[in-house]
């Protein structure tokens, strides 16, 4: 089973990638292992606030083999993230109001490569931009704005970011781009691929980069130190934001939307499955199969105190942990239970995750009464045997 990510981080340069790996190692206390999936390798950055985070590296630019478009498309197909965040370095556009190391967050992108070149009445060239101006995910921008409120390091600029295939290091060309979009806060090269891949897959996206130069012909000046500072600032702000509001996908359980499939419904439900009729009411489930006139009925009783009917008290997390320890004795039992009943949670388990961390993740994502209902389906006799462990609130 391929792992599942809540967040996929995308970098381009080696310096950006090393900054991400270093920051997450300090935060989690673990090195990020390499995880090959299909024809690409990813880094499993671990868990942060209940969210499982992976890293992938793209080639420069939005178009071509290994570009951001292809890298993000393959990352989404492999890991099914709920959010893709591109992080790294960019050029600034206003030396009077910005500094090297300031962080840029894309509210919007402007794809500047698509243009109409015409002629003015005076005979000079007239450039009319025709590229998209897509908006980044409102959810992610909101999370980052919230994180900025208690961020006390590099200044953060939210706004429109220019993106195109050109490595800009000419002040005249930079000013020409600025003339096309006076509200721009900076520019970079990979945002178009990020936007197109995520838009197509209906995945949230945002770009978080930091200023390393002014695209003014002096890119080589203190290049290594500036790029290192910019990469570290962008990563630090993102890490701060992820700790403030973890980006976790809530698993979609069919039983939440279809009461006929739910083991926790208190009202009478009936569903015809081929030749099998399934019905349930209150604290019992009856299964009848008609074959040559024969009927088979099985019933699993539970006490009223254990009922997970809507409105009933829910089991406390502490007592539910004790019940899981009694029923799912080994880590293998725990993994198998989650794979069978909560596969979206199981995909977030990483190889180095201890059992308590796996229980934490399960309890954070899934309602306690759903876990109890799944345990009853998984091994009803053991739940009945150990029901004295349960406490309700």
C-alpha positions as CSV (number, residue, x, y, z in Angstrom):
1,X,0.0,0.0,0.0
2,X,1.4,3.4,-1.0
3,X,1.7,5.9,1.8
4,X,-0.6,8.9,1.9
5,X,0.4,12.5,2.5
6,X,-1.6,15.3,4.0
7,X,0.9,17.9,2.7
8,X,3.4,17.6,-0.2
9,X,6.2,20.1,-0.1
10,X,7.9,20.9,-3.4
11,X,11.4,22.3,-3.8
12,X,13.7,23.0,-6.8
13,X,17.3,23.7,-5.7
14,X,19.5,21.6,-3.5
15,X,19.7,24.4,-1.0
16,X,15.9,24.6,-0.7
17,X,15.7,20.8,-0.2
18,X,18.5,20.8,2.4
19,X,16.8,23.6,4.3
20,X,13.5,21.6,4.5
21,X,15.3,18.4,5.6
22,X,17.3,20.2,8.2
23,X,14.3,22.1,9.7
24,X,12.1,19.0,9.9
25,X,14.8,16.9,11.4
26,X,15.2,19.4,14.2
27,X,11.5,19.5,14.7
28,X,10.7,15.8,14.6
29,X,14.1,14.4,15.9
30,X,14.3,12.0,12.9
31,X,16.0,12.0,9.6
32,X,13.6,11.9,6.6
33,X,13.9,8.5,4.9
34,X,13.8,8.2,1.2
35,X,10.6,6.5,-0.1
36,X,10.5,5.3,-3.7
37,X,7.0,5.3,-5.2
38,X,6.6,4.3,-8.8
39,X,9.3,6.1,-10.8
40,X,10.2,8.8,-8.3
41,X,11.7,9.1,-4.9
42,X,10.2,11.2,-2.0
43,X,11.3,12.0,1.5
44,X,9.0,11.2,4.4
45,X,9.3,14.2,6.6
46,X,7.2,12.6,9.4
47,X,4.3,13.8,11.4
48,X,3.7,17.4,12.5
49,X,0.5,18.1,14.5
50,X,-1.2,15.0,13.1
51,X,-0.4,15.8,9.5
52,X,1.9,13.5,7.5
53,X,4.3,15.5,5.3
54,X,6.4,14.5,2.3
55,X,9.0,16.3,0.2
56,X,9.6,16.0,-3.6
57,X,12.1,17.9,-5.7
58,X,11.4,19.4,-9.1
59,X,13.6,20.5,-11.9
60,X,13.8,24.2,-12.7
61,X,10.8,25.8,-14.6
62,X,7.2,24.8,-15.1
63,X,7.5,22.9,-18.4
64,X,9.6,20.0,-19.5
65,X,10.8,16.6,-18.2
66,X,11.0,16.8,-14.4
67,X,9.5,20.3,-14.3
68,X,7.1,21.5,-11.6
69,X,4.1,20.5,-13.7
70,X,5.2,16.9,-14.1
71,X,6.7,16.7,-10.5
72,X,3.5,17.9,-8.8
73,X,1.3,15.8,-11.1
74,X,3.2,12.6,-10.2
75,X,3.4,13.6,-6.5
76,X,-0.4,14.0,-6.4
77,X,-1.0,10.7,-8.1
78,X,1.4,8.9,-5.8
79,X,0.6,10.4,-2.4
80,X,-3.0,11.9,-2.7
81,X,-2.1,15.0,-0.6
82,X,-4.8,17.5,0.4
83,X,-2.4,20.4,-0.1
84,X,0.7,21.0,-2.2
85,X,3.1,23.8,-1.0
86,X,6.0,25.0,-3.1
87,X,8.7,26.5,-1.1
88,X,12.0,28.1,-1.9
89,X,13.7,31.3,-3.3
90,X,12.4,34.1,-5.4
91,X,13.4,37.6,-6.6
92,X,12.0,40.7,-4.9
93,X,10.7,43.7,-6.8
94,X,10.8,46.7,-4.5
95,X,14.1,47.3,-2.7
96,X,12.5,50.3,-0.9
97,X,9.9,48.2,0.9
98,X,11.4,44.7,0.9
99,X,14.6,43.1,2.2
100,X,16.7,40.0,1.3
101,X,15.1,37.2,3.3
102,X,11.6,38.6,3.4
103,X,8.9,35.9,2.7
104,X,6.5,36.0,-0.2
105,X,3.1,34.2,-0.1
106,X,1.1,33.9,-3.3
107,X,-2.5,35.1,-2.9
108,X,-2.4,35.0,-6.7
109,X,0.0,34.2,-9.6
110,X,0.5,36.0,-12.9
111,X,1.7,33.8,-15.7
112,X,3.6,36.5,-17.7
113,X,4.9,34.4,-20.6
114,X,1.7,34.4,-22.5
115,X,1.6,37.9,-24.1
116,X,0.4,39.8,-27.1
117,X,3.1,42.0,-28.6
118,X,1.6,44.9,-30.5
119,X,2.6,48.4,-31.6
120,X,1.6,51.8,-30.1
121,X,0.6,54.8,-32.2
122,X,4.2,56.0,-31.7
123,X,5.6,52.9,-33.2
124,X,7.0,51.3,-30.0
125,X,6.2,47.8,-28.8
126,X,3.1,47.4,-26.7
127,X,2.9,44.3,-24.5
128,X,-0.5,43.0,-23.4
129,X,-0.4,40.1,-20.9
130,X,-2.8,37.3,-21.6
131,X,-1.7,34.7,-19.0
132,X,-3.9,33.4,-16.2
133,X,-4.0,35.1,-12.8
134,X,-5.1,32.2,-10.7
135,X,-5.8,32.5,-7.0
136,X,-4.1,30.2,-4.5
137,X,-6.2,28.2,-2.0
138,X,-8.1,30.4,0.3
139,X,-7.8,27.8,3.0
140,X,-4.0,27.8,2.9
141,X,-3.7,31.5,2.6
142,X,-5.9,31.9,5.6
143,X,-3.8,29.4,7.6
144,X,-0.6,31.4,6.7
145,X,-2.2,34.7,7.6
146,X,-3.1,33.3,11.0
147,X,0.4,32.1,11.5
148,X,1.8,35.5,10.6
149,X,0.1,37.0,13.6
150,X,2.6,35.6,16.1
151,X,5.6,35.3,13.7
152,X,8.4,37.5,14.8
153,X,11.1,36.8,12.2
154,X,11.3,37.9,8.6
155,X,8.6,40.1,7.2
156,X,5.9,38.3,5.2
157,X,4.3,39.8,2.0
158,X,1.0,38.4,0.8
159,X,0.2,39.3,-2.8
160,X,0.6,38.5,-6.5
161,X,3.7,36.6,-7.6
162,X,5.0,36.8,-11.1
163,X,5.8,33.4,-12.6
164,X,7.4,32.5,-16.0
165,X,10.1,30.3,-17.6
166,X,12.8,33.0,-17.6
167,X,15.6,33.3,-15.0
168,X,15.3,37.0,-14.6
169,X,18.6,38.9,-13.8
170,X,18.0,42.2,-15.8
171,X,16.6,45.3,-14.1
172,X,15.0,46.6,-17.3
173,X,13.1,43.3,-17.9
174,X,12.2,43.2,-14.2
175,X,10.8,46.7,-14.4
176,X,8.9,45.8,-17.6
177,X,7.2,42.9,-15.7
178,X,6.5,45.2,-12.8
179,X,4.8,47.6,-15.3
180,X,2.6,44.8,-16.4
181,X,1.5,44.1,-12.8
182,X,2.2,47.0,-10.4
183,X,0.9,45.1,-7.4
184,X,3.4,42.2,-7.7
185,X,5.5,41.4,-4.7
186,X,8.1,39.2,-6.5
187,X,8.7,36.6,-9.1
188,X,9.9,33.0,-9.7
189,X,9.8,30.2,-12.3
190,X,7.8,27.2,-11.1
191,X,4.4,28.5,-9.9
192,X,2.6,27.9,-13.2
193,X,3.3,24.2,-13.1
194,X,2.1,24.0,-9.4
195,X,-1.1,25.8,-10.3
196,X,-2.0,23.8,-13.4
197,X,-1.3,20.4,-11.7
198,X,-3.3,21.2,-8.6
199,X,-6.1,22.9,-10.4
200,X,-6.5,19.8,-12.6
201,X,-6.5,17.4,-9.6
202,X,-8.6,19.8,-7.4
203,X,-5.9,19.9,-4.7
204,X,-5.2,23.0,-2.6
205,X,-2.0,24.9,-3.4
206,X,0.1,27.9,-2.3
207,X,3.5,29.2,-3.0
208,X,5.8,30.3,-0.1
209,X,9.2,31.7,-1.2
210,X,11.7,34.2,0.1
211,X,13.7,36.9,-1.6
212,X,17.3,36.1,-2.4
213,X,18.0,38.8,-5.0
214,X,16.4,41.7,-7.0
215,X,16.7,40.4,-10.5
216,X,18.8,43.4,-11.3
217,X,22.0,41.9,-12.8
218,X,23.6,41.4,-9.4
219,X,22.3,37.8,-8.8
220,X,25.9,36.5,-8.3
221,X,26.5,39.0,-5.4
222,X,26.7,37.0,-2.1
223,X,24.6,34.4,-3.9
224,X,25.2,31.4,-1.7
225,X,24.6,33.3,1.6
226,X,21.5,35.1,0.3
227,X,20.0,31.9,-1.1
228,X,20.7,30.0,2.1
229,X,19.0,32.8,4.2
230,X,16.0,32.9,1.9
231,X,15.5,29.2,1.8
232,X,15.7,28.9,5.6
233,X,13.3,31.8,6.2
234,X,10.7,30.4,3.9
235,X,11.0,26.9,5.5
236,X,10.9,28.4,9.0
237,X,7.7,30.3,8.3
238,X,6.0,27.3,6.8
239,X,7.0,25.1,9.7
240,X,5.6,27.7,12.1
241,X,2.4,27.8,10.1
242,X,2.0,24.0,10.1
243,X,2.4,23.9,13.8
244,X,-0.3,26.6,14.3
245,X,-2.9,24.9,12.1
246,X,-2.1,21.4,11.0
247,X,-3.3,20.5,7.5
248,X,-5.0,17.2,8.0
249,X,-7.4,15.5,5.6
250,X,-10.5,14.1,7.3
251,X,-11.1,10.6,5.9
252,X,-14.3,10.2,4.1
253,X,-16.3,7.2,5.5
254,X,-19.2,5.9,3.5
255,X,-21.1,5.2,6.6
256,X,-21.3,8.9,7.5
257,X,-23.3,9.6,4.4
258,X,-25.2,6.4,4.1
259,X,-27.1,5.5,7.3
260,X,-27.9,2.1,5.8
261,X,-24.2,1.1,6.1
262,X,-23.6,2.5,9.5
263,X,-23.1,0.1,12.4
264,X,-24.0,2.9,14.9
265,X,-27.4,3.9,13.7
266,X,-30.2,3.6,16.3
267,X,-33.2,3.7,13.9
268,X,-34.4,0.7,11.8
269,X,-32.4,0.4,8.6
270,X,-32.6,-2.1,5.8
271,X,-30.5,-2.6,2.7
272,X,-30.8,-5.3,0.0
273,X,-27.4,-6.7,-1.1
274,X,-28.2,-9.2,-3.9
275,X,-29.8,-12.1,-2.1
276,X,-28.7,-10.9,1.3
277,X,-31.0,-8.7,3.4
278,X,-29.3,-6.7,6.2
279,X,-31.3,-5.0,8.9
280,X,-30.5,-3.5,12.3
281,X,-32.2,-1.6,15.1
282,X,-30.8,-0.2,18.3
283,X,-28.1,-2.5,19.7
284,X,-28.5,-5.6,17.5
285,X,-27.8,-6.5,13.9
286,X,-29.7,-9.3,12.1
287,X,-28.5,-10.8,8.8
288,X,-30.8,-13.0,6.8
289,X,-29.8,-14.9,3.7
290,X,-32.4,-16.5,1.5
291,X,-31.2,-19.5,-0.3
292,X,-33.6,-22.3,-1.4
293,X,-36.0,-21.1,1.2
294,X,-33.5,-21.3,4.1
295,X,-32.9,-18.3,6.4
296,X,-29.9,-17.7,8.6
297,X,-30.0,-15.1,11.4
298,X,-27.2,-13.9,13.7
299,X,-27.4,-11.3,16.4
300,X,-24.7,-9.4,18.3
301,X,-26.1,-7.8,21.5
302,X,-24.6,-4.9,23.3
303,X,-25.6,-3.2,26.5
304,X,-27.4,0.1,26.5
305,X,-24.4,1.7,28.1
306,X,-22.3,0.8,25.2
307,X,-24.6,2.0,22.5
308,X,-23.2,4.5,20.1
309,X,-26.6,5.8,19.0
310,X,-26.5,9.5,18.0
311,X,-26.8,11.6,21.2
312,X,-25.5,8.8,23.5
313,X,-22.3,9.4,25.6
314,X,-19.1,8.8,23.7
315,X,-16.2,6.7,25.1
316,X,-13.3,8.7,26.5
317,X,-10.0,8.6,24.6
318,X,-8.2,7.1,27.6
319,X,-10.6,4.2,28.0
320,X,-10.6,3.6,24.2
321,X,-6.8,3.3,24.3
322,X,-7.1,0.7,27.0
323,X,-9.7,-1.2,25.0
324,X,-7.5,-1.2,21.9
325,X,-4.6,-2.4,23.9
326,X,-6.7,-5.3,25.2
327,X,-8.1,-6.2,21.8
328,X,-5.3,-5.3,19.4
329,X,-2.4,-6.7,21.3
330,X,0.4,-6.2,18.8
331,X,1.4,-3.4,16.4
332,X,0.5,-5.8,13.6
333,X,-3.0,-6.2,15.0
334,X,-3.3,-2.4,15.2
335,X,-2.1,-1.9,11.6
336,X,-4.5,-4.6,10.3
337,X,-7.4,-3.0,12.1
338,X,-6.7,0.4,10.6
339,X,-6.1,-1.0,7.1
340,X,-9.5,-2.9,7.3
341,X,-11.6,-0.1,8.8
342,X,-9.8,3.2,8.4
343,X,-7.4,2.9,5.3
344,X,-7.0,6.6,5.0
345,X,-5.5,6.7,8.5
346,X,-3.3,3.6,7.8
347,X,-1.8,5.3,4.8
348,X,-0.4,8.0,7.1
349,X,1.5,5.6,9.3
350,X,5.3,5.8,8.7
351,X,7.8,3.1,9.3
352,X,9.3,4.7,12.4
353,X,6.0,5.7,14.0
354,X,5.6,4.1,17.5
355,X,2.3,2.6,18.4
356,X,1.2,5.4,20.8
357,X,1.7,7.9,17.9
358,X,-0.4,5.7,15.6
359,X,-3.2,5.6,18.3
360,X,-2.9,9.4,18.6
361,X,-3.3,9.8,14.9
362,X,-6.3,7.5,14.8
363,X,-8.0,9.4,17.7
364,X,-7.3,12.8,16.2
365,X,-8.9,11.9,12.8
366,X,-11.7,9.5,13.6
367,X,-14.5,10.0,16.1
368,X,-14.3,7.8,19.2
369,X,-17.8,6.3,18.7
370,X,-16.7,5.3,15.1
371,X,-13.6,3.6,16.5
372,X,-15.7,1.7,19.0
373,X,-18.2,0.6,16.4
374,X,-15.3,-0.6,14.2
375,X,-13.9,-2.6,17.2
376,X,-17.3,-4.2,17.7
377,X,-17.3,-5.3,14.1
378,X,-13.7,-6.4,14.2
379,X,-14.0,-8.6,17.3
380,X,-17.4,-8.4,19.1
381,X,-16.6,-11.2,21.6
382,X,-13.4,-9.4,22.9
383,X,-15.3,-6.0,23.1
384,X,-17.9,-7.8,25.2
385,X,-15.2,-9.4,27.3
386,X,-13.4,-6.1,28.0
387,X,-16.3,-3.7,28.1
388,X,-15.6,-2.9,31.7
389,X,-12.6,-0.9,30.5
390,X,-14.9,1.6,28.8
391,X,-15.8,4.9,30.3
392,X,-18.2,7.4,28.7
393,X,-18.6,11.2,28.7
